[in-house]
């Protein structure tokens, strides 16, 4: 009797509520899995609907259309002779569950609801779904008429059970369940389950992948077994980029890994496994003792044999060898993740390209470089014959339906779809103007350059005419209030002009459509509120809004060599400045001086505030030890208080923050991720009093 089996899992670029598109990608993944000889195919979490439906999961239509898609899968000849693990929402007894449907040869064998729901950070599953809270409990689910008429089944089991094939046993785990301390796979494997499937909707964060991979390896290291991990990949309609990386693990080793970042809509990975390796791995006495004591799961039979006699008869076929898993550096992650997200957003929004105000500073430079990376990925996908990429590129570039255009050069493609602009004033320098121009030329964007002093002066004149008073910059003797107001006029005019040019530049170039405006505020500036409300930080989307200044600088240093862009060296050596105030002999504006703190300090404050869950007192209590060699306790106290003061008076700006690619775990995004008040008592009277008292006490004692 042979013991070699072939298994498949996948990453799909699903789109919320795109039922027909999602169905097409599911069916394609099934066809590819079968072509590669797999007997089981696992797909991402909620793949029928797309993961990011949010409150649409509360609508009856979402459940109706999900069943309609399942009906098409059930009646398709392409779905025969392979065990399918497919995700969709299911309403049972008027309660909504996040479920997996196990399907074989036109029949539903089991509906497995999610046991532990993700409800932290960007996840709000408890808003839409209820966890299946009865251990090993199974009930009967009454199928809708459309399914009953197809399968002849009136009811199917729903609950926490496993599937017994003719030669092995399969258990189901969903995303968050892997991350819990007492994951279901532990007792399932002790009960004899040899293959665990995990269907996930896991999004990208910088430096996060290793945790996911380690947990998957650990899941099969002590207990033995096969772990099939599927994940969504791409932007399905909001700030998140689901980063794919489908995985197959055997006995604690990765044997197959999919891409983390890709323009492909469907990616299937397979592995050939000798099931005897699992059985021998489990022949440890202590494991056997624990396994003999575990409560049994109810098993539902699947009339399929995973082991293929023809496969086992081929002497040249060997089990898939373990591999060294691939991890991208943070710089590579920034180059790839936001670039793929931008491509998905552009092609699905049906717009004609992107517009970016270039300031000559490193933030807008980083955004432009990410768009350049996107263009490189498109050219690479076209060169590999990806028909979907080619068709999308033709449409976005404004080519006619009968065009045979294929993007072959990233600069040429950028000249069609990427527009940049330098909006100078009397406060701008020649250096920033030249940097912006040279960068645009290096990456190929369609670039415009102008001074907007006349528009600024018109606003000044209007105000002075109405009020009979003329505000002055601080450098000319004005107050801080006057100085800030005059800076904000320039900043907000740039936002107005950005949208004007984004709307009309395609018309100027005799092309149709309009452009999406890109923002360039980084996560540290958002956290501190170092931006003008409704300035160029207000845009359609922002690929760097959750990336720190330090990481952006490291990315630019990487891109300089990787993309052969020597111009980036000039941005690395430039002092960050808003260029909104006049330059004098003894004053030149600097971001870090304006903020009263460094970007590195802001990253530390941000991580302690969000990840460390610190208020002012606990943040001071930690930093007074970390910074104790360089700063006195009272100096640390002043830095902490300064941060919380500016954070709280500017928190209202986060309510209008441009939707940003989620990349950092301390993002201050108020709309989805970081839910806080936006009207604070900025004096923090009690908290700051505690900080000051402890700082004085520590200085006295030391």
C-alpha positions as CSV (number, residue, x, y, z in Angstrom):
1,X,0.0,0.0,0.0
2,X,1.4,3.4,-1.0
3,X,1.7,6.3,1.3
4,X,2.7,9.2,-1.0
5,X,0.1,12.0,-1.3
6,X,0.0,15.4,-3.0
7,X,-1.6,18.3,-1.2
8,X,-2.3,21.9,-2.3
9,X,-2.9,25.2,-0.7
10,X,-3.1,28.7,-2.3
11,X,-3.1,32.5,-2.0
12,X,-5.9,34.3,-3.8
13,X,-6.3,38.0,-4.5
14,X,-9.9,38.2,-3.5
15,X,-12.0,41.4,-3.5
16,X,-14.7,42.2,-1.0
17,X,-18.2,41.4,-2.5
18,X,-16.7,40.6,-6.0
19,X,-18.6,37.4,-6.0
20,X,-18.1,36.5,-9.7
21,X,-14.4,37.4,-9.6
22,X,-13.8,35.6,-6.4
23,X,-15.6,32.5,-7.8
24,X,-13.4,32.6,-10.9
25,X,-10.2,32.7,-8.8
26,X,-11.4,29.9,-6.6
27,X,-12.2,27.7,-9.6
28,X,-8.8,28.5,-11.2
29,X,-7.0,27.5,-8.0
30,X,-8.9,24.2,-8.0
31,X,-8.0,23.5,-11.6
32,X,-4.3,24.2,-10.9
33,X,-4.3,22.0,-7.8
34,X,-5.8,19.1,-9.8
35,X,-3.4,19.5,-12.6
36,X,-0.6,19.2,-10.1
37,X,-2.1,16.0,-8.8
38,X,-3.4,17.2,-5.5
39,X,-6.2,15.4,-3.7
40,X,-7.0,18.3,-1.3
41,X,-7.1,22.0,-1.9
42,X,-7.3,24.6,0.8
43,X,-8.3,28.3,0.2
44,X,-8.1,31.6,2.2
45,X,-10.5,32.6,4.9
46,X,-13.9,33.9,3.7
47,X,-12.7,33.5,0.1
48,X,-16.2,33.5,-1.3
49,X,-17.0,37.0,-0.1
50,X,-13.5,38.4,0.4
51,X,-12.3,38.9,4.0
52,X,-12.8,42.7,4.2
53,X,-16.6,43.0,3.8
54,X,-16.9,44.6,7.3
55,X,-20.5,45.5,8.0
56,X,-21.7,43.8,4.8
57,X,-21.4,40.6,6.8
58,X,-24.5,41.8,8.7
59,X,-26.5,41.9,5.4
60,X,-28.6,39.0,4.3
61,X,-27.6,39.5,0.7
62,X,-24.0,38.6,1.5
63,X,-25.1,35.1,2.8
64,X,-27.5,34.6,-0.2
65,X,-24.9,35.4,-2.8
66,X,-22.4,33.2,-1.0
67,X,-24.7,30.2,-1.3
68,X,-25.2,31.0,-4.9
69,X,-21.4,30.9,-5.5
70,X,-21.2,27.6,-3.6
71,X,-23.9,26.2,-5.9
72,X,-21.7,27.0,-8.9
73,X,-18.8,25.2,-7.3
74,X,-20.9,22.2,-6.5
75,X,-22.2,21.8,-10.0
76,X,-18.8,22.4,-11.7
77,X,-17.1,19.3,-13.2
78,X,-13.8,20.9,-12.4
79,X,-14.4,20.4,-8.7
80,X,-14.7,16.6,-8.7
81,X,-12.3,14.1,-7.2
82,X,-10.6,16.6,-4.9
83,X,-11.4,17.5,-1.3
84,X,-12.2,21.2,-1.1
85,X,-11.9,23.4,2.0
86,X,-13.7,26.7,1.1
87,X,-14.5,29.7,3.3
88,X,-17.7,31.7,3.6
89,X,-20.1,33.2,6.2
90,X,-23.0,31.0,7.3
91,X,-26.1,31.9,9.3
92,X,-27.3,29.1,11.5
93,X,-30.4,29.5,13.6
94,X,-30.2,33.2,12.9
95,X,-26.6,33.4,14.3
96,X,-23.8,34.4,11.9
97,X,-20.6,32.3,11.8
98,X,-17.3,32.5,9.9
99,X,-17.1,29.0,8.4
100,X,-15.3,26.5,6.3
101,X,-17.3,24.2,4.0
102,X,-15.7,20.8,3.3
103,X,-16.9,19.6,-0.1
104,X,-16.3,16.5,-2.1
105,X,-17.9,15.4,-5.5
106,X,-20.8,17.8,-5.3
107,X,-21.7,17.1,-1.7
108,X,-21.1,19.2,1.5
109,X,-19.6,17.0,4.1
110,X,-19.2,19.4,7.0
111,X,-19.5,23.1,8.0
112,X,-16.9,24.0,10.5
113,X,-17.5,27.4,12.2
114,X,-14.6,29.4,13.6
115,X,-14.0,28.8,17.3
116,X,-11.7,31.8,18.3
117,X,-12.4,35.1,16.5
118,X,-9.8,37.8,15.8
119,X,-10.8,40.9,17.5
120,X,-7.6,43.0,18.0
121,X,-5.8,45.6,16.0
122,X,-7.4,45.8,12.5
123,X,-9.7,42.8,13.2
124,X,-13.3,43.2,14.4
125,X,-14.8,39.7,13.8
126,X,-16.9,39.8,17.0
127,X,-18.8,42.7,15.4
128,X,-20.1,40.4,12.6
129,X,-19.8,36.8,13.8
130,X,-20.2,34.7,16.9
131,X,-17.6,32.0,17.9
132,X,-18.7,28.4,18.0
133,X,-18.2,27.9,21.7
134,X,-19.3,24.3,22.3
135,X,-16.3,22.0,22.3
136,X,-16.5,19.1,19.9
137,X,-20.3,19.8,19.5
138,X,-22.0,19.1,16.2
139,X,-25.6,20.0,15.1
140,X,-27.5,19.7,11.9
141,X,-27.6,22.6,9.5
142,X,-30.6,22.9,7.2
143,X,-29.4,23.7,3.7
144,X,-31.0,26.4,1.5
145,X,-33.2,25.2,-1.3
146,X,-30.7,26.1,-4.0
147,X,-28.2,23.7,-2.5
148,X,-30.7,21.0,-1.5
149,X,-31.9,20.8,-5.1
150,X,-28.3,20.3,-6.3
151,X,-27.0,17.9,-3.8
152,X,-30.1,16.1,-2.6
153,X,-29.0,16.8,1.0
154,X,-31.5,18.4,3.4
155,X,-29.1,18.8,6.2
156,X,-25.3,18.7,6.8
157,X,-23.4,18.6,10.1
158,X,-22.2,21.9,11.4
159,X,-19.7,22.1,14.3
160,X,-16.3,21.2,15.6
161,X,-15.5,17.9,13.9
162,X,-12.9,16.4,11.6
163,X,-12.9,14.6,8.2
164,X,-11.9,10.9,7.9
165,X,-10.8,10.0,4.3
166,X,-10.1,6.4,3.3
167,X,-6.4,6.7,4.3
168,X,-6.0,9.6,6.6
169,X,-7.7,12.2,8.8
170,X,-8.1,16.0,8.2
171,X,-8.8,18.7,10.8
172,X,-9.7,22.3,10.2
173,X,-8.2,25.4,11.9
174,X,-9.0,29.0,11.0
175,X,-6.4,31.9,11.1
176,X,-6.6,33.3,14.7
177,X,-6.9,29.8,16.1
178,X,-3.3,29.1,15.2
179,X,-2.2,32.2,17.3
180,X,-4.1,31.2,20.5
181,X,-2.3,29.4,23.4
182,X,-4.4,26.3,23.2
183,X,-4.8,25.9,19.5
184,X,-7.3,23.3,18.2
185,X,-4.6,21.6,16.2
186,X,-3.0,20.3,19.5
187,X,-5.9,18.1,20.5
188,X,-6.9,17.3,16.9
189,X,-3.4,15.9,16.3
190,X,-3.4,13.9,19.6
191,X,-6.7,12.5,18.4
192,X,-5.1,11.1,15.2
193,X,-5.6,14.0,12.7
194,X,-2.7,13.9,10.4
195,X,-3.4,16.9,8.1
196,X,-4.4,20.3,9.5
197,X,-5.7,23.0,7.2
198,X,-5.6,26.7,8.1
199,X,-7.5,29.3,6.1
200,X,-6.3,32.8,6.9
201,X,-7.0,36.4,6.3
202,X,-3.7,37.6,7.6
203,X,-2.4,41.1,6.6
204,X,1.1,42.4,6.2
205,X,3.0,44.2,8.9
206,X,6.7,44.9,8.7
207,X,8.8,42.1,10.4
208,X,5.7,40.0,11.1
209,X,6.1,37.0,8.8
210,X,8.6,35.1,11.0
211,X,6.0,34.8,13.8
212,X,3.5,33.2,11.5
213,X,6.0,30.7,10.1
214,X,7.4,29.8,13.5
215,X,3.9,29.0,14.8
216,X,3.2,26.8,11.8
217,X,6.4,24.9,12.2
218,X,5.8,24.6,15.9
219,X,2.3,23.2,15.2
220,X,3.8,20.1,13.6
221,X,7.1,19.8,15.3
222,X,6.1,18.3,18.7
223,X,3.0,16.5,17.5
224,X,4.0,15.6,13.9
225,X,1.7,16.1,10.9
226,X,1.0,18.1,7.8
227,X,0.0,21.8,8.0
228,X,-1.6,23.5,5.0
229,X,-1.7,27.2,5.3
230,X,-3.7,29.4,2.9
231,X,-4.0,33.1,2.9
232,X,-5.5,35.9,1.0
233,X,-3.1,38.1,-1.1
234,X,-3.6,41.6,-2.2
235,X,-5.8,44.7,-1.4
236,X,-9.4,43.6,-1.1
237,X,-10.8,47.1,-0.7
238,X,-9.2,48.9,2.3
239,X,-6.0,49.8,4.1
240,X,-4.7,46.2,4.5
241,X,-2.5,44.2,2.2
242,X,-3.0,40.5,2.8
243,X,0.5,39.1,2.2
244,X,-0.1,35.6,0.9
245,X,2.8,33.3,1.6
246,X,0.9,30.0,1.5
247,X,2.9,27.4,3.4
248,X,3.1,23.6,3.7
249,X,4.9,22.2,6.7
250,X,5.7,18.6,7.6
251,X,6.9,17.6,11.0
252,X,8.2,21.1,11.9
253,X,9.9,21.8,8.5
254,X,8.6,24.0,5.7
255,X,8.5,22.0,2.4
256,X,6.7,24.6,0.2
257,X,6.3,28.4,0.4
258,X,4.4,30.8,-1.8
259,X,5.2,34.4,-2.5
260,X,4.5,37.0,0.1
261,X,4.1,39.9,-2.4
262,X,2.9,39.3,-5.9
263,X,0.7,40.7,-8.7
264,X,-0.7,37.2,-9.5
265,X,-4.4,36.8,-8.7
266,X,-4.0,33.0,-8.1
267,X,-1.0,31.2,-6.7
268,X,-1.1,27.5,-5.8
269,X,1.7,25.6,-4.1
270,X,1.8,21.8,-3.8
271,X,3.9,19.2,-2.0
272,X,4.3,15.4,-2.2
273,X,4.4,13.9,1.3
274,X,5.0,10.4,2.7
275,X,2.4,9.9,5.4
276,X,4.6,7.3,7.0
277,X,6.9,10.1,8.0
278,X,4.1,11.6,10.1
279,X,3.3,8.2,11.7
280,X,6.9,7.5,12.6
281,X,7.4,11.0,14.0
282,X,4.5,10.3,16.4
283,X,5.9,7.1,17.8
284,X,7.1,8.8,21.0
285,X,5.9,7.1,24.2
286,X,5.0,10.4,26.1
287,X,2.9,11.6,23.1
288,X,1.1,8.2,23.0
289,X,0.2,8.6,26.7
290,X,-1.3,12.0,26.1
291,X,-3.1,10.9,22.9
292,X,-4.7,8.0,24.7
293,X,-6.3,10.4,27.2
294,X,-7.7,13.0,24.7
295,X,-11.5,13.2,24.0
296,X,-12.4,12.0,20.6
297,X,-13.6,14.3,17.8
298,X,-16.6,13.2,15.8
299,X,-15.4,12.1,12.4
300,X,-17.4,12.4,9.1
301,X,-16.3,10.2,6.3
302,X,-15.1,11.3,2.9
303,X,-15.0,8.7,0.2
304,X,-11.7,9.7,-1.2
305,X,-8.2,8.2,-1.0
306,X,-5.4,10.7,-1.0
307,X,-2.7,8.2,-1.7
308,X,-2.5,7.6,-5.4
309,X,-1.4,4.1,-6.6
310,X,0.0,5.6,-9.8
311,X,2.0,8.1,-7.8
312,X,3.4,5.5,-5.5
313,X,4.4,3.2,-8.5
314,X,6.7,5.9,-9.9
315,X,10.1,5.2,-8.4
316,X,11.4,8.6,-9.4
317,X,8.8,10.4,-7.4
318,X,10.1,11.5,-4.0
319,X,8.6,13.4,-1.1
320,X,9.2,17.1,-1.3
321,X,12.4,18.1,0.5
322,X,12.4,20.7,3.3
323,X,13.4,24.2,2.3
324,X,14.9,27.3,4.0
325,X,12.0,29.7,4.3
326,X,12.4,33.1,2.7
327,X,12.1,36.3,4.7
328,X,12.3,39.7,3.0
329,X,14.3,42.4,4.7
330,X,12.1,45.4,6.0
331,X,13.5,47.4,3.0
332,X,12.3,44.8,0.6
333,X,9.0,44.6,2.3
334,X,8.5,48.4,1.8
335,X,9.5,48.1,-1.8
336,X,7.1,45.3,-2.5
337,X,4.1,45.4,-0.2
338,X,2.9,49.0,-0.8
339,X,3.7,48.6,-4.5
340,X,1.4,45.6,-4.8
341,X,-1.3,47.4,-2.8
342,X,-1.0,50.5,-5.1
343,X,-1.4,48.3,-8.2
344,X,-4.5,46.6,-6.8
345,X,-6.0,49.9,-5.8
346,X,-5.2,51.5,-9.2
347,X,-6.6,48.7,-11.4
348,X,-9.7,48.1,-9.3
349,X,-10.6,51.8,-8.9
350,X,-10.7,52.1,-12.7
351,X,-8.7,55.4,-12.6
352,X,-6.0,56.5,-15.1
353,X,-3.0,56.7,-12.8
354,X,-1.4,58.4,-9.8
355,X,-0.6,62.1,-9.0
356,X,2.0,62.9,-6.4
357,X,3.2,66.3,-5.1
358,X,7.0,66.1,-4.9
359,X,8.5,68.4,-2.2
360,X,12.1,67.4,-2.7
361,X,12.0,65.7,0.7
362,X,12.5,62.1,1.6
363,X,8.8,61.3,2.3
364,X,7.4,62.1,-1.1
365,X,10.6,60.7,-2.5
366,X,9.8,57.4,-0.8
367,X,6.3,57.4,-2.2
368,X,7.6,58.1,-5.7
369,X,10.1,55.3,-5.3
370,X,7.4,52.9,-4.3
371,X,5.4,53.8,-7.4
372,X,8.6,53.2,-9.4
373,X,8.7,49.7,-7.7
374,X,5.1,49.1,-8.7
375,X,6.0,49.9,-12.4
376,X,8.9,47.5,-12.2
377,X,6.6,44.8,-10.9
378,X,4.1,45.4,-13.7
379,X,6.9,45.2,-16.4
380,X,8.2,42.0,-14.7
381,X,4.7,40.5,-14.7
382,X,4.2,41.4,-18.3
383,X,7.5,39.9,-19.3
384,X,6.4,36.6,-17.6
385,X,3.2,36.6,-19.7
386,X,0.7,37.4,-16.9
387,X,-2.3,38.1,-19.1
388,X,-4.2,39.9,-16.3
389,X,-1.3,42.3,-15.6
390,X,-1.0,43.0,-19.3
391,X,-4.7,43.7,-19.8
392,X,-4.9,45.9,-16.7
393,X,-1.7,47.8,-17.8
394,X,-3.2,48.5,-21.3
395,X,-6.5,49.8,-19.9
396,X,-4.8,52.0,-17.3
397,X,-2.4,53.4,-19.9
398,X,-5.3,54.4,-22.1
399,X,-4.7,51.9,-24.9
400,X,-7.6,50.9,-27.2
401,X,-9.3,47.5,-26.9
402,X,-7.4,46.1,-29.9
403,X,-4.0,47.3,-28.7
404,X,-1.1,44.9,-28.5
405,X,0.8,47.2,-26.1
406,X,2.9,45.4,-23.5
407,X,4.8,47.4,-20.9
408,X,8.5,46.7,-21.4
409,X,10.2,49.5,-19.6
410,X,9.3,50.9,-16.1
411,X,10.1,54.5,-17.1
412,X,8.0,54.4,-20.2
413,X,5.1,52.9,-18.3
414,X,5.5,55.5,-15.5
415,X,5.3,58.2,-18.1
416,X,1.8,57.1,-19.0
417,X,0.4,56.5,-15.5
418,X,2.4,58.5,-13.0
419,X,2.3,62.3,-12.7
420,X,4.4,64.4,-10.3
421,X,4.4,68.1,-9.5
422,X,6.7,70.5,-7.6
423,X,4.7,73.4,-6.2
424,X,7.2,76.1,-5.2
425,X,6.9,79.3,-3.2
426,X,9.3,82.1,-2.3
427,X,10.2,79.9,0.7
428,X,11.3,77.0,-1.5
429,X,14.9,76.4,-2.3
430,X,16.6,75.6,-5.6
431,X,17.9,72.4,-4.0
432,X,14.5,70.9,-3.3
433,X,13.2,71.9,-6.8
434,X,16.2,70.3,-8.5
435,X,15.9,67.1,-6.5
436,X,12.2,66.8,-7.4
437,X,13.0,67.4,-11.1
438,X,15.9,64.9,-11.2
439,X,13.9,62.2,-9.3
440,X,11.0,62.6,-11.7
441,X,13.4,62.2,-14.7
442,X,15.0,59.2,-13.1
443,X,11.8,57.2,-12.6
444,X,10.0,58.5,-15.8
445,X,7.0,60.4,-14.3
446,X,5.2,63.1,-16.2
447,X,6.4,66.1,-14.2
448,X,5.2,69.7,-13.9
449,X,6.9,72.5,-12.0
450,X,5.5,75.9,-11.0
451,X,5.5,78.6,-8.4
452,X,2.2,79.3,-6.6
453,X,3.2,82.6,-5.0
454,X,0.4,84.5,-6.8
455,X,-2.2,82.2,-5.2
456,X,-0.6,82.6,-1.8
457,X,-0.5,86.4,-2.1
458,X,-4.2,86.4,-3.3
459,X,-5.2,84.7,0.0
460,X,-3.0,87.1,2.0
461,X,-4.6,90.1,0.2
462,X,-8.1,88.8,0.8
463,X,-7.5,88.4,4.5
464,X,-5.9,91.8,4.9
465,X,-8.7,93.4,2.9
466,X,-11.4,91.9,5.1
467,X,-9.6,92.3,8.5
468,X,-7.4,95.4,7.8
469,X,-4.6,93.5,9.5
470,X,-1.6,91.9,7.8
471,X,-0.1,88.7,9.5
472,X,3.7,88.3,9.4
473,X,6.1,85.4,9.5
474,X,8.0,84.9,12.8
475,X,11.2,85.7,10.9
476,X,9.7,89.1,10.1
477,X,8.5,89.9,13.6
478,X,5.2,88.0,13.6
479,X,3.7,85.9,16.5
480,X,3.6,82.2,16.5
481,X,-0.1,82.3,15.6
482,X,0.6,84.5,12.5
483,X,3.5,82.3,11.6
484,X,1.6,79.1,11.7
485,X,-1.4,80.5,9.8
486,X,0.8,81.7,7.0
487,X,2.5,78.3,6.7
488,X,-0.9,76.6,6.6
489,X,-2.1,78.8,3.7
490,X,0.7,77.4,1.6
491,X,0.2,73.8,2.7
492,X,-3.6,73.8,2.1
493,X,-3.3,75.5,-1.3
494,X,-1.0,72.6,-2.3
495,X,-3.8,70.2,-1.5
496,X,-6.3,72.2,-3.6
497,X,-3.9,72.4,-6.5
498,X,-3.0,68.7,-6.3
499,X,-6.6,67.7,-6.8
500,X,-7.0,70.3,-9.6
501,X,-4.0,68.9,-11.5
502,X,-5.0,65.3,-10.8
503,X,-8.4,65.9,-12.3
504,X,-7.2,67.8,-15.4
505,X,-3.7,66.5,-16.3
506,X,-5.2,63.5,-18.3
507,X,-7.3,66.1,-20.2
508,X,-4.3,68.2,-20.8
509,X,-2.6,65.1,-22.3
510,X,-5.6,64.3,-24.4
511,X,-6.4,61.3,-22.3
512,X,-9.5,60.1,-20.5
513,X,-10.1,59.6,-16.8
514,X,-8.6,61.2,-13.7
515,X,-5.8,60.5,-11.3
516,X,-5.7,59.3,-7.7
517,X,-3.8,61.7,-5.4
518,X,-1.1,60.1,-3.3
519,X,-0.2,61.4,0.2
520,X,3.3,61.2,1.8
521,X,2.9,61.7,5.6
522,X,4.9,59.1,7.6
523,X,3.7,57.3,10.7
524,X,5.8,59.4,13.1
525,X,4.5,62.7,11.8
526,X,1.0,61.5,12.0
527,X,1.6,60.3,15.6
528,X,3.0,63.7,16.6
529,X,0.4,65.6,14.5
530,X,3.2,67.3,12.6
531,X,1.1,68.0,9.5
532,X,-1.5,70.6,8.4
533,X,-5.1,69.4,8.4
534,X,-6.2,69.3,4.8
535,X,-2.8,69.9,3.3
536,X,-0.9,67.5,1.0
537,X,-1.3,64.8,3.7
538,X,-4.9,64.8,2.6
539,X,-5.1,62.6,-0.5
540,X,-6.9,59.6,-1.8
541,X,-4.4,57.0,-0.4
542,X,-1.0,57.0,1.3
543,X,1.4,54.2,0.8
544,X,3.8,55.3,3.6
545,X,1.4,56.5,6.3
546,X,2.2,53.6,8.6
547,X,6.0,53.5,8.0
548,X,8.5,55.2,10.3
549,X,11.0,57.8,9.1
550,X,13.9,55.5,10.1
551,X,12.5,52.7,8.0
552,X,11.9,55.0,5.1
553,X,15.5,56.2,5.1
554,X,16.7,52.7,5.2
555,X,14.4,51.9,2.3
556,X,15.7,54.8,0.2
557,X,19.3,53.6,0.9
558,X,18.3,50.2,-0.3
559,X,16.5,51.4,-3.4
560,X,19.4,53.6,-4.4
561,X,21.4,50.4,-5.3
562,X,18.5,48.0,-6.0
563,X,16.8,50.3,-8.5
564,X,20.0,52.0,-9.7
565,X,18.8,55.5,-8.7
566,X,21.9,57.5,-7.5
567,X,19.7,60.6,-7.2
568,X,18.3,59.1,-4.0
569,X,21.6,59.9,-2.3
570,X,20.8,63.6,-2.4
571,X,17.5,62.9,-0.5
572,X,19.3,60.9,2.2
573,X,21.8,63.7,2.9
574,X,19.1,66.5,3.0
575,X,17.8,67.9,6.2
576,X,14.0,67.3,6.5
577,X,12.2,70.6,6.2
578,X,8.7,71.8,5.4
579,X,10.0,74.9,3.6
580,X,7.0,77.0,4.7
581,X,8.9,79.8,6.5
582,X,11.3,82.4,5.0
583,X,15.0,81.4,5.3
584,X,17.2,84.1,6.9
585,X,20.9,84.3,7.7
586,X,20.4,82.7,11.1
587,X,17.3,80.5,10.6
588,X,16.4,77.6,8.3
589,X,13.3,75.6,9.1
590,X,13.9,72.0,10.3
591,X,11.3,69.3,11.0
592,X,12.9,67.9,14.2
593,X,13.5,71.4,15.6
594,X,9.8,72.3,14.8
595,X,8.6,69.1,16.5
596,X,10.8,69.4,19.6
597,X,11.7,65.7,19.3
598,X,13.6,63.4,16.9
599,X,12.1,60.9,14.6
600,X,13.8,58.1,16.4
601,X,12.3,59.3,19.7
602,X,8.9,59.4,18.0
603,X,9.2,55.8,17.0
604,X,10.0,54.8,20.6
605,X,7.0,56.9,22.0
606,X,4.7,55.3,19.4
607,X,5.7,51.8,20.2
608,X,5.3,52.3,23.9
609,X,2.0,54.1,23.5
610,X,0.4,51.5,21.2
611,X,2.2,48.2,21.6
612,X,3.3,48.7,25.2
613,X,-0.1,50.2,26.1
614,X,1.6,52.9,28.1
615,X,0.1,56.2,29.4
616,X,2.4,59.0,30.4
617,X,3.3,57.6,33.8
618,X,4.2,54.1,32.6
619,X,6.0,55.4,29.6
620,X,8.2,57.6,31.8
621,X,8.8,54.7,34.2
622,X,10.2,52.6,31.3
623,X,12.2,55.3,29.5
624,X,13.8,56.7,32.7
625,X,15.7,53.4,32.8
626,X,16.3,53.0,29.1
627,X,17.6,56.6,28.7
628,X,19.0,56.9,32.3
629,X,22.7,56.9,31.1
630,X,22.2,59.9,28.9
631,X,19.4,61.9,30.5
632,X,18.4,63.0,34.0
633,X,14.9,61.8,35.2
634,X,13.5,65.3,34.9
635,X,14.8,65.5,31.3
636,X,13.1,62.2,30.4
637,X,9.9,63.5,32.1
638,X,10.0,66.7,29.9
639,X,10.3,64.6,26.7
640,X,7.4,62.3,27.7
641,X,5.2,65.2,28.6
642,X,6.0,67.1,25.4
643,X,5.1,64.1,23.3
644,X,1.8,63.5,25.1
645,X,0.9,67.2,24.9
646,X,1.4,67.4,21.1
647,X,-0.1,64.0,20.5
648,X,-3.3,65.0,22.4
649,X,-3.8,68.5,20.9
650,X,-3.3,67.1,17.4
651,X,-5.2,63.8,17.8
652,X,-8.2,65.4,15.9
653,X,-6.2,65.3,12.8
654,X,-6.3,61.5,12.8
655,X,-10.0,61.5,12.2
656,X,-9.4,62.8,8.7
657,X,-6.2,60.9,8.0
658,X,-5.8,59.7,4.5
659,X,-6.3,55.9,4.2
660,X,-2.8,54.5,4.5
661,X,-1.2,51.2,3.8
662,X,-1.1,49.4,7.1
663,X,2.6,48.4,7.7
664,X,3.4,49.3,11.4
665,X,1.9,48.0,14.6
666,X,2.0,51.5,16.2
667,X,0.0,53.3,13.5
668,X,-2.2,56.0,14.9
669,X,-4.9,55.4,12.2
670,X,-8.1,56.5,14.0
671,X,-10.5,55.0,11.5
672,X,-9.8,51.3,11.8
673,X,-6.8,50.5,14.0
674,X,-6.1,52.9,16.9
675,X,-9.4,53.9,18.5
676,X,-9.0,56.9,20.9
677,X,-10.7,60.1,21.8
678,X,-9.8,63.1,19.7
679,X,-10.6,65.7,22.4
680,X,-8.1,65.4,25.3
681,X,-7.3,67.4,28.3
682,X,-3.9,68.1,26.9
683,X,-2.6,69.2,30.4
684,X,-2.9,65.6,31.7
685,X,-2.9,67.2,35.1
686,X,-2.9,64.1,37.3
687,X,-0.7,62.0,35.0
688,X,2.0,64.7,34.5
689,X,1.9,65.4,38.2
690,X,2.7,61.8,38.9
691,X,5.5,61.9,36.4
692,X,7.1,65.1,37.8
693,X,6.9,63.8,41.4
694,X,8.6,60.5,40.5
695,X,11.3,62.3,38.4
696,X,12.1,64.7,41.3
697,X,12.2,61.8,43.8
698,X,14.6,59.8,41.6
699,X,16.9,62.7,41.0
700,X,17.0,63.4,44.8
701,X,17.8,59.7,45.6
702,X,20.4,59.5,42.9
